[in-house]
Amino acid sequence: MTRTATVTPVKPSTAPEQSSDKLVVEFPSGIPGFESHHRFVLIASAELSPLGCLKAVDASDVSFLVLDPTLLFFNYDLTLSESERARIGADAGEPLLWLAIVTITEKEATANLRAPIVINPSKMIGCQLIRENDQYPVRFSINLG
């Protein structure tokens, strides 16, 4: 069974050249495939909504389109184990920001729901979690029409 969610098309936005350290999210281990990049800013704008852009501070060519996974999968599991919470310095019950990485090609748009980005806004620390089960797809189809 193929699941598809509809997302309203957006106009690309440009990122600010400089960012305040208060707005920088530290990824101590980097993001898988981009382990040498540890500092990112999350860019959100009305033009980009509901998508956001997670952009590396120290590399102009490294950025990811992101989206709140609950917009695609209403009952998306937003729980972390104790060890996962420790990775981002989060206490139990502390509000966290969850993001799915979006990939857009000429043929399709998909969101990776199996490996979400989780950010602790109070400490500005993030990580990408790789969920071991197959409850969520790596390529969840998004309808951009």
Protein Blocks (a to p, Z undefined) as FASTA:
>chain_A
ZZdddddddddddddfbdcfklpccdfkopehilmbcbdcddddfklpmbdcdddfklck
bccddddfklmmmmlcfbdcfklmmmnopaehiacdddddddddfkbccddfklccdddf
klopacddddfblkbcfbdcddfZZ
